[in-house]
Amino acid sequence: MMQNWVTQAISRIEADFKRSSDTHLLKVELPAVKNISLYLKDESTHPTGSLKHRLARSLFLYGLCNGQINENTTIVESSSGSTAISEAYFAQLLGLPFVAVVPKNTSQEKIDEITFYNGQCHLVEAKDIYSEAARLALELKGHYMDQFTFAERATDWRGNNNIAESIFAQMSSEPFPTPSWIVVSAGTGGTSATIGRYIRYKCYPTQLCVADPEHSVFLDYYQTGDQTLVSDHGSMIEGIGRPRVEPSFIPSIVDKMTKVPDSASYATIHFMQKLLNRRCGGSTGTNLYAAFQLISDLNAQNQEGSVVSMICDGGERYLDTYYNNQWLKENGFDTAPYRKQLEKFYKTGLLETI
């Protein structure tokens, strides 16, 4: 009987996948850069509006196939928002209760989306999300999804329409079909692990750059190998950067890491709003600022090629924060120097140092 329910649950998830077309790969026009093309994988078009839709699907299939989820299982997750939204969607699809343990500073827009899919939100201090999620799962006799541990192993990195396979397939007819660089940021580290492994599995010459926001320990871990690193200040860029080294972040498959100031991330999403006529989330700003740095360096060296990054989620979830000038001012973010820098980059193709 239990096996029948699991079979039906997997079939529901697979049917939902077939109803969802692949996400678009957008070409961003940079007139001052003649021989380097920039593309953005638009993950905001998933049914739950973010890159985390892929992860949530993989985590549910992983839990179902491992016998950890059945028809009576309460799903619990520690999340800053987007993963919880996507997991709430899949929990509702399977008729399972869902509890998200989220930091108290999570945007109200994200909390509203979790509850839209009948999920419950349990707000705690950011440092307590792991222990509280584990405690709740034990108390409720549920299953703690633990994205920060299982993200890198739940996704099939060899293919099966993962994000890496999709990017290379969509790039196949472009002038420079094999990207020089793919640029991502890391929250769990699952996406960078999937892309980095796929690049090596397919023997592509593409390099992987991971952009890290302020107050995250991933770059320091990449440089030192110290897994005990912690920060007492969580990232202000929701969804990426971590105050501790997460098990799913695999530094050995990363070719380059760079630290992006939060003010630069916020300036970049305002700059991109003019180019794309749309709002993107803060992590997209972190990705793109790092991509612009790479493009500037390649352009200065008269090289040619392509750079691919991604739109992780839309900006509608951040109207009261990242797109609110008063919020930026109150939190000490001065985006003006970076906005001027980006405007000049657009005109010259070179990103000058601030």
Buried (B, 14 or more C-beta within 10 A) or exposed (E): EEEEBBEEBBEBBEEBEEEEEEBBBBEBEBEEBEBBBBBBBBBBBBEBBBBBBBBBBBBBBBBBEEEBBBBEBBBBBBBBBBBBBBBBBBBBBBEBBBBBBBBEEBBEBBBEBBBEBBBBBBBBEBBBBBEBBBBBBEEBEBBBBBBBBBBBBBBBBEEEEBBBBBBBEBBEEBEBEBBBBBBBBBBBBBBBBBBBBBBEEBEBEBBBBBBBBBBBBBBBBBEEEEEEBEBEEBBBBBBBBBBBBBBBBBBEBBEBBBBBBBBBBBBBBBBBBEEBEBBBBBBBBBBBBBBBBBBBBBBEEEEBBBBBBBBBBBBBBBBEBBBEEEBBEEEEBEBEEBBEBBEBBBEEBBBEEE
